[in-house]
Amino acid sequence: MRRAMQSPQTVVSVENVRIQFGAVKALDGVDLAIQSGEVLGLIGHNGAGKSTIVNVINGALAPHQGTVAYGASTKRTGIATARANGIRCAFQELSLCPNLTVAENTRLMHAALKGFGWRKRAGQLFRQAMDEIFPGNTVAADDLVGDLSIAERQMVEIAINFMTAGEKPRLVILDEPTSSLDSGLAEQLLAYVRHFVANGGSVILISHILSEILSTANRIVVMKDGKIAASKPASEFTVRSLVETMGSVVKEKSHRAENSDLNGAEIVISHAQKPSENIPFHARKGEIVGLAGLAGHGQTEMLLELFEQQSSNWWPARDNSIAFVAGDRSLNGTFALWSILRNLTISNLRALARFGTIDGLREEALGQDWKKRISIKTPDTDLSILSLSGGNQQKVLFARALSLNAPIVLMDDPMRGVDIGTKQEVYKILRDEAAKGCTFLWYSTEMDEICLCDRVYVFRDGAIVAELSGEQISEESILAASFSGGNP
């Protein structure tokens, strides 16, 4: 006898929700309902309202107008109410405490883990969730979170939110969940998401990687300027139509044209060859050099070593020879208590100083120039850096580095959480600066970005295993080198 199909139930719904911060309308009359058994893809430019609607749903923000309903009835808003109704949220910025172990962070997220032996139970539940989502991982429950890589921390945050410790999760919100994961880990996660919703769970998937949205979501909601611009089944969208709905001009993908002139250009930076490497590292003036391979295989470590050897130990140099764009902005990039302007100009203090003090007019002019050039979405650069969305915070870090006019710029997966329109603007800036002679060393977990480089070094187990250039640079070649350990 065939089982009758259960009709989907509404897990959470918001109606006519409005939230305003000063002159900024973060949400302007939003209606949205999430059903059981669906993946809702939520996209939009940085500052479109995605983070705000997520914070309304998870109870962190109370709407200034409108209602929030969990299940069939309207209840009080708040984080406790949302969690009691099975709402979980894995944040892009990560909410883990770095000074605690994985098990202790699990206890903070799940109040039901208490009493004698809670550490053991927390470890068992975490291990079960982690192995289901990311089979083959090596993260242990007694690992200190601060000792984990950013990819491992993202994996831990995701696993903790999918855990069942007391209340079973009904809706898991994934905010840019693959931004620090390589392609293999990302595919493991998306496969688990499909499994989770097939068994009645629900997921809101926020991602700037549109191919992930199209391949995983059942329905896609596009937000723009605090409103819902479109809500349709995923099958009715393409990458082009999604981008156009967001309001960006679609530019065709293309490799950088192979420039034979770069082969004879001056070598401006190199790295000491390791005994395990057969390929020396160097970069020439005007090159965009990519660092590829699976995450955590030594790319970031090389960038840090190069920065250390080229920069002053503690006193800002008069002439900036190198700049660094951090990928983990909350840990290595932003000063959380400072304004947007001060975060942008901190590396330029020597250039902005007159008679030992900062020239406020020059600082303001620099901030306004880069706010316009890189489209930082804020009404006032004197606002806190935390008033910006994650992607806009990343733009500030980009502006900080590029405003130095340094001849070498190191980039540690800097496009995490940045929307496609902004990416295209930044890519153009990189190409223009490279044409003027600036050298970029670019570590990225996204293949599309690596394929924009002139040359690519592929890393494996902390060493360079392949060097690719021109038409050799492709996803297939990079993956082959990543796993086989040699030139394809």
N, C-alpha and C positions, 0 to 999 in steps of 0.2 A: 504494500500500500504506500503510495507516494506521500511524503510529508508536505503539508500545505506550506507555501511560502509565507513567511511572516512579513507583514507590511512594515516599512521603515517607521521609526519613531523619531520625533523631534528631540534631540539631545539638549540643544540650547537655541534660543532665538532672541534677537534684539529688534526692537521696533522704534523707529523714528528717534534714534539715539543721536544726540548732539553733545559735543564737547568742544570748548573753546578755551585757548590759552592766550589771554590778552587779545591782540588783534587777529590771532591765527585760529581759524576754524579747523581743528584737527578732525572732527567728524561733523558732518552737516546733514542730518536726517537720514541715517543709515538704517536699512531694514535687511536683516540677514538671519537665516535659519540653517542649522546643520542637522542633518538626518543621520540616524544610525546606519552603519554599513556603507558610508561614502568617504572618499577622499576629496576634500574641498581644496582646490588650488587657489591661493590668494596671492595676487601679484599687483604690482604698481611701482612707480618710481619711489625713490627714497623721499619720505615726507608725504606720501599719498594718503596715509591714515592707517596703514596695515598694523603697525605696532599699537596704535591707540585702540583699534577695535579688538585686538587680541587682549589688551589689558582690561577692557570692559568685560569680555567674555570670561577671563580668568579671575575677575573680581578685584584686580588691583586698582581700577579706576571706576568711580561711580559716575554714571552719565549725568550731565547737567540737565538733560531733558530726555524723555523716552524711558522705555522699560526693558528689563532683561528677565527672561524666563528660562528656568532650567526644567526640562521635562514638560509636563502638562500645566504646571502652575507657576505663577509669578511669586518669587521669593525675595528675601533681602539680598542685596548684592554684597560682595565681600569675598576675600580669598577663602575663608573658612567655608562659606556657603558653596562656592564653586567646587572646592575640593571634595566636599561632602556629596556633591552630585557627579563625581567622577571626572572632573576637568583637570587636566595636567598640562604643563607648558614647559618645554625644553627651550631655553632662551638662547639666542644667538650670542649674547654677551657672556653666557654661562653664569650660573648662580651658585656654583660650588665654592666652598671655603677651602682655600689652598693649604691652610695650616692643619686641616683635619684629614683623616684617612677616608678612603672611599666608603667604608662601612659607616663611619661617623656621619658623613654627608648623607648617606642613605637614611640614617636615623632622623636627621633634621627634616627630611622630605616626607617621612612616613611616621607619624606619631604612634601608629599601632605597634611599632617595634619598641617594646619596652619590657621591663622586668628582667629577671635572671636569664642570662643566656641570649640577650638580644643581639649581641655582636655576631654570634654564630649564625642565628637565624637571618640577620641582615646579609651576612656573607653568602649564605646559601641562596637566598632569593636574588641577590645581585648576580651571582655566578650563573644562575639559571637564565635570567633575562639577558645577560651579556652574551652567553653562548648561543641563545636563540637568535639574537639580532646580528651579532658579529662573530660567527663561528671562527675559531682559530686564534682569537685574541689572547694576549698574555697579561692583561690587567688583573691584578689581585685585589681582594677586598681590603687588605691591610696596607696597600700602597698609599703613600701620602700624595694627595692630589697635586700639591705644588711641584712634585717630582715628575709628574706626567707631562707628556707633550700636549700641545693644544688639540691635536686630533684625538688623543686618548681621553682628554677631559671632555671633549664633545661626545665621544662614545659613552662615557660614564653618565653624563647628564641625560642622554637619551634613554639609556637602559634603566636608570632610576625612575624615570617617568613612566615607562611601560611596565614596571614591576607591579605585582599585586601583593600588597601588604595591608590587609584590612579591606578597604574599599577598592573594588576593581576599577581600573581606568575605563571610562566610557568615551571620552574625547581627549586625544593627545594633540596639542598644538606644537608643531615643529617649525621653529623660526630659523630659516637658513640652516637646516640640519647638516648639510653636506659641505658647508663653506670651508671646513678644515680637513675634510676627508678626501683621500685619493679615490680614483674611479672604482677600485675594487670594493672598498668599504662603503662607498655611496650605493653601489648596486646591492650589496648585502642589506643595507638599511631599507632601500625602496622595496626590495622583495619582501621584507618583514612587514612593511606597511601594508602591502597588498594582502598578506596573510591575516593581519590584524583586522582589517575592515571586512574581509571575507567571513570572519567569525563574529561579525556584528559590531565591532568597534568603529570609531570615527576618528578621522585625522584632518586637521587643517594644516596644509603644507604650504609654507611660504618659502619661495626660492627664486633667486635671480637667474637660475639655470632653467630656461624655458623648456628645454627638452625633457627635464625631469618632471616638470609640471604636466606636460602633454602626455607623457608615457605612464603617469601614475594616477593623476586626478580623474575622478568621474565628472566633476563639475568645476568650472573655473570662474572666479569672481575677480574682475579687474577694478582696482580703486584708482581714483584720480581726484586730487584736491579735496579729500575728505568725503567723497561721495562714491557710490558704486556706479562705474561707467558701463559695466556689462556683467551679466551673469548667465552663462550658457553651458551646456554639456561640453566636455573637453573635446569631443569628436568634431565639434563645429568650429574649432580654432586651429590655426597654424601658427608657427613662430612669427611669420610676417603679420598676420592679423592681430596677434596679441600685442606686438610692439606698436602697431598702428593704433590700437585701442588705447594703449597707455599714452600715446601722443608723441612717439619718437619716429624719426625718419629711419627706415630700414636701410642699412648699408650692407652690401654684399660682402661675404667673407673673402679675404684674399691674403695670400702670403705677401710678406714684404718682398719686393723685387730684389733678386740677387744682385748685389753691387760689387763688382770686381774691384772697384777702387778701394774698398775697405780692406782687401787682402794686403795691400801695401801700406796701410795706415799705421801710424805709430801705436805700439803696444803701451797702453796707459796703466794697466794693472795686471798682476799675475799672482799666482798662489803657489807656494812650495809644494812640489809633487810628493805624494805619500808613497811609501814602499809598495803598497798594494795597488797603486795606479800605474797604468801604462800610458796614460794620456795627460800631458801637462795642461794646466788651465791658464788662459790669458784672454784679455779683451782689448780690442783696438779702439782708437778714437772714432766716435760716431756709430759704434755698433750697439745693437740691442741683443744681448746674450741671454738665453734662457737657461735656467737650471730646472731640470725635469727629473722624473722618476717617482716612485711611490713616496708618500709622505713619511717624514721621519728618517730619511736615509742620508742625512748629512748636508742638505742644501742650506738650511738656516745656519748651521754651524759654520759653513764656509763664509757666508755673508758676514757673520759677526767677526770672524777672524780677519777678513779683508777690511772691515770697517776699523777694527782695532789697530791694524798695522798702518792705516792711512791717516788716522785722526789723532789729535792731541789727547793725552791721558785725562786732563781735567780742565785745562784753560782753553776757552774757545779760540781757535786760530783766527788770525786776521783775514786770511784768504781761505775760504771754504773749499777744500779739495775733494770732499766726499760728503754725500747726504744719504740718509737711511729712512726708508718708509716701512714702518712696522706693520705686520699683519695682525698681530694680537694687540689691538689698540687699547683694550682695557688694562692689559698688563704692562705693555712696553711703549704705548703711544700717547694716550691722552693724560692730561692733568685734570682730574675730575673736579677739583674745587676752583678751577680757573675758568675765565671766559673763553669764548670762541676765539676772540682776537688774540689773547695772550697765548693760547695754545698754538695759534698759527705763527706768531712772530717770535717765539721763544728762541729759536735757533739763529735769529737775525739780530741779536742784541747789539753786537759790535757795529753793524751797518746802521742801526737806528739810533745809536748814541751820539750825543753832542755834549762835549764838556763833562763827560762822566754821567750824564743822565739820559733817559730815553726821550726822544723827541716824539711827543704824543701825536702831532699832526702827521709826521712821516709814518708812524706806526699805523694810524687809522687809514692813511692813503694806501699803504701796502695791503691791509686787510680788505678794504673795499675792492681793490684791484683784483685780488685773488678770489674774493667772494663772487665777483662777476665772471672771471675767466673760467672758473671750475664749477660754477652754478651751485654754490652752497646755499641751501634753502633755509634762510632765517631772516626775520625782519630786522634783527639788530645783532651785530657781532659782539656786543657787550653782554649778551645773554650767556648763561652757563653752557659749557660744551655738552653737558648731559641733556640740554634741551633739544639737541639734534637727534635725528634717527641714526642708527648705526652706520648706514652708508654715508650720510652727510658728515659724521665724525671722521670717517676714513678720508673723505675729500679734504678735510682740514689738514690731516697728516700729509696728504699729497701736496697741498699748497705749501705747507711748511718746508718740505724738502725742495720742491722746484723753485721756490722763491729765493733760495740761497744762490742760485746760478752756479752750483758746483759742477765741475766737469765730469764727475762720476756719481751716479745715483744707484744705490742698492735698494731693491724692492723685495720684501719678504711676504709674498702672497698678498699683495696690497688690495686686491679687488674683492675681498671677502664681503659679501652683502651689498655690493654696489650694483645698481640697476643697469640694464643694458644701454639705456640712453647715455648715462654718465660714462659708462665704459667707453663708448665710442668717442666721446669728447676727450677723455683722458688718452686714449690710443692716439688721437690726432696730435695732442700736445706732445706725447712721447716721440712720435715720428718727426714732428717739427723740430724738437730740441735735438734729436739725434742728427738730423740734417745739418744742424748748426755745429755739430762736433761733440755733443754730450754723449757719454757712454752709459748705458743702462745694463745692470745685471739684475735679471728678473726671475725670481723663483715663483712658480705658480702651480697650483694643483688643477688648473683648468687647461685642457688641451687646446682650446681655441686661442688662448692667450700665448701659449708656447709656440703655436704655429705662426705667430706674428713676428717671431724673432729672426735675426740674421743667422745666428748659430745657436746650437743647443748642446749642452753637456748633460748627459743622463747619469744619475747617481744610483748606486746600489750599495747597501751596507757601508755607508760612509765614504765611498770612493767613487771617482769618475770611471764609468765603464764604457762610455761611448761619446763620440763627438759627431753631431749631425749638422749639415748646412744645406741651404737651398731646398731643392726638391726632396732631399732625404728627410726633411722634417715633416713627420706625419704621426698620427696617433698610433698607427700600426708599428712604425719603426721605434717609437719611444717605448711602447709596451713590450716589444720584443727585446729591446735592450734592457729594460727594467727587470725582466724575469730571466733572460738568458745570460746577462752580464757581459755583453759585447756588442760591437757594431753589427747591425742586422745585415 
